Amino acid sequence: MKGRNQIPRKNPETVYTKDFIDAARKLEANLAGDLKRGASYIDKFSGSYESSVDNIFRRLFSLSPPDERKELQDARDLFRGFDALTNFEKIKVLRRCVERVSAVTSRFGETTSPARSSKPLAKNPSSPVEAIKGVGSSVSSFLAKKGVHTVGDALFYFPSRYEDRRDIKGVSDAVPNSWQTVAGRVESAGRTRPGARVQFCVVLKDGTATLELVWFNFDERYMRSRYQEGKLVFVSGDVQIDPRRRVLQILHPQPDRIEVLDKVDEAADSIHINRVTPVYSLTEGLTQRRARAIMHGALDHREMLADVLPKGIGRDLEPVDDAVAEMHFPEKCGVCPDFSRAAWETGSRDRNLPAPKTVAFLEFFLLQLAFGIGRNKREGVGGISFAPSGDISRRLVQALPFKLTAAQEKAFSLINSAMEKPVPMNILLQGDVGSGKTVVATLAIAKALDSGCQAAIMAPTQILAEQHARVIARYTAEIGIKPFLLKGGDRSAPLSEVESGEARIVIGTHALIQDRVKFNNLGLAVIDEQHKFGVAQREKLNRKGSSPDILVMTATPIPRSLAMTVYGDFDVAVIDTLPAGRKKIETVALGSSPEDRYVMNGAIKDSIEAGRQCYVVCPFIEGGENGAESDDGIARVEETAAAIRREVAGARVGILHGRMPPDEKDSAMEEFVAGGTQVLVSTTVIEVGIDVPNATLMVIENADRFGISQLHQLRGRVGRGAEKSRCILLKSPGITAPGARRLEEVCKNPDGFSIAEADLAMRGPGEFLGVKQSGMPDFRFADLVMDSDVLVEAKEAAREILDKDPELENYPKLREMVDEIAFR
C-alpha cells in the first residue's frame, strides 16, 4: 500500500534536460525560501506574487517532459487567486506547492538517461524556444519580452505588416519620389563631406546611372567591410533627388531593407528581399533581420502543426502548418496582403484568404474547446440543486408593483432552470439600460432563500451597492426580508448576522470578500458589472460558499462576439425589451459656443420649473487627472456647478465625485434622491445603477471624450419615469473626427445592443471592457470584429467535436494545444 507522501515512479525512460532540472530545483528552492520567510515577507509582493510564479511555471512547463506536465499543472493551479488569499491560506498553498515540485525534482535521480545540456528538441508546440536554430539564452530573453517562450509561440508570432519587395528595379530604372526596391553594384564607399556634415556614402551603379545611399550616423569600419567594391546591393526605400546636386539618393536606409550579395541568383534564397517580406513587432535587443531569421527557423518545426484540425472541420481552410508558413512568408498572394483594421474598414478582404482565415479559426476553435471542456468538468462537480420556487418567491411576485415583461420572464426561466440542476450555475444576465435586470436577480435571490440559502450581491461602487439595497428592499418589504448592506470601511457592522445566517441577503462592494466576512450558507452570488472586478476578487467571493451558483449582471450590453470569448463558459440570459411605458430619450449634440451654453442652461431651467431634476456629467474633477491644470476646455465639476448657479438663478445645485469622503458622497446622493437637490453635477460615478425617476435631463460635458457605450449608460440615468426625457451632448472645442462619429452614433441610436457593437468596432475589445480586468483572451491574430463570422463557425465546430469526443481522446495534438491555452 502506498504511503500518503510516497512519490509515484514515472517512466524510467524519461529524459530530463539540464535546463529543466536547473529550473525545477531553482523554483523549489525559491518557494521553500519564501515559505521559511513567512507571510510577512510574501506580503511585500502583494498583487504581483501570483503573476511572478505564473511566469516561472510557464517557463518550466515549456522545458518539461510531457509526462511531468500534469504534476506541474496541478502545482500551478494551486496559485489561482493567490493574491486574494489570507496569509494563512497563502502559507498552506506554498507548502502544498513545494511538496508537488519536490515530487518532481526527487525523480531526477530515477532516470536512466543522463541529464544533458545540449540544445532541446522541438517535439511539440510547448517545446522551449531555444529549440529554434539561432536562439540561445540571450535571444530567448529578448523574445520573452514579446511573449514568445515556446516554439508554438514563435510559430504564431505573426508579422505586424508586410512590404512588397518583389518588383526590383535597376538603378537606371529607379523612379524619383517613390518607395521602391533598387539593385546595383557598389562603385565606391567611404566618408564624404559635401556640406556641413560628415556622411558615409555608398554609390551604386547600373550602367551609367548611379544611386547614393547616405548615412550620417555610422561605424566606418563596419560600413567599409560590408559595402566592398563590386558587391551587389539590393535596397528598399524612398528614392529622392538631392535638390542641390541633382543625384538620386536614399537617406538612412534601414539595415533590414538592405541585402548585400555576391551573385544575382543568391537573391532567390533571401528572406529579406525579392519577396513579400514580413515586418515584425520588435523589442530592445531584437533587430528586424534577426526576428525574421528566427521566425524562418521556427518554420522548420511547423510539421508539429500538421493535422491539428480534424478533417472536414471548417470551410475554406488549409492545413495549419501551410497556413502558418504562408502568414510568415507569403508565397500565394498576388498583391501584398494587408490584414489591418484600416484596410478591413476600406473593404479589403485579405483576411478571407485561406491562410489568415485558418489561423483565426484555429485560435477561436482552441478557445471554444477549452471553454467546452471546462464546462464539462464543472458539470461534473456537485453544486446546489435548489428546490422549485416556494413561498418566498410566490409572495415576492405578488408584491411586485408591476408585471414582468416577456423578456424578463424568459430570462428568469433560464436562470430558474439552471438553479434547479445539481451543478454550479454560471449565467450572464445582460440587458439594455433600464430593462429590469435587478428584479430578475431578485427573483433568483428569492429562489435561493426558498431553499434556506443566503444570497450576496457584489457591486463595483458603494453608490451602486446602496442603490441595489434600496431597490431590493422595496421589492422584499412585503415579505419581511430586509437586505443587509455592508459598507466598505465600516468596522462596526454586525457581521455575526451574516455568519449566523440571520442576514439572508447581503449587499456590498469588495468589502464582501474581506476575510472577516463569513457566510453561513451562501448559495447564490450575484456580481454586478463583473468586468470591473479582478479575477481574484470574483474567485474569492465564490469561495465564500460551497460551489454557489453565479449570476453575473452587466448594464453594458456585451456584443455577441465578445460574449463568446470573455464569457464563453457562461450561459447567457438576455432582456432585450424595456418595461412598458418607457419613452425614447431625445438626444441632441450641441457645440461649445456661448449660444449652445444658453440652450443648455435654458433646458436646465425648464426642467427645474417643471418640478424635475437634472444630471450634469463632467469628465474630470477640478485640476484634471493627477491634479494637472486643464486649459483646453475640459469641464470640471466645481467650475460647472458654479456656472449653473450663476446662470440658473435659485437652482439647488449639488456636486458628486470620486474624491469626496464616503459620508459626503452618501449625503450628496441621498439629497438628490430625496429631491432636495435639483441639479447634480457629477463625474461618471453615476454611470450605472442610479435610479431617480424624477430626473428627466442629462447633460454631458465634453461628451466626445467618452466611449459610446459609456455615453449610452449615462443617458440611461434618465427616462426612468413616465415623463419624456432629454440628453444633451456638449462637444469639446477641439472635437476630433472619431469623437464626432461617436456622438453621431449615440444621437441616432437608442438601442444599447447595437451601440455596443458599434463601440466594439470603434475601440476594440480591450478598451471596451478594460484589458486588465476583463479576462480578454490574448489572440495572436484573430480579431473579434473583423473575424466575427469565423468565431461563430469555430464555436459550432467545437460543439460538434465535443459532442462526439468530450475529452478529445481521438485528437491528442489538439488536446495538447487546448491544455496549453488553459495553462496560460
Secondary structure by P-SEA (a helix, b strand, c coil): cccccbbbbccccccccaaaaaaaaaaaaaaaaaaaacccccccccccaaaaaaaaaaaaaaaccccaaaaaaaaaacccccccccaaaaaaaaaaaaaaaaaaaaacccccccccccccccccccccccccccccaaaaaaaaaaccccaaaaaaccccccccccccccccccccccbbbbbbccccccccccccbbbbbbbbbcccbbbbbbbccccaaaaaaaccccbbbbbbcccccccccccccccccccccccccccccccccccccccbbbbbbccccccaaaaaaaaaaaaccccccccccccccccccccaaaaaaaaaccccccccccccaaaaaacccccccaaaaaaaaaaaaaaaaaaaaaaaaaaaccccccccccaaaaaaaaaccccccaaaaaaaaaaaaaaacccbbbbbbbbcccccaaaaaaaaaaaaaaacbbbbbbbccaaaaaaaaaaaaaaaccccbbbbbbccccccccccccccccccbbbbcccccccccccccccbbbbcccccccaaaaaaaaacccccbbbbbbcccccaaaaaaccccbbbbbbccccccccbbbbbbbcccaaaaaaaaaaaaaaaaacbbbbbbbccccccccccccccccccaaaaaaaaaaaccccbbbbbcccccaaaaaaaaaaaaaccccccccccccccccccccccbbbbcccccccaaaaaaaaacccccccbbbbbbbbcccccaaaaaaaaaaaacccaaaaaaaaaaaccccccccccccccccccccccccaaaaaaaaaaaaaaaaaacccccccaaaaaaaaaaaac
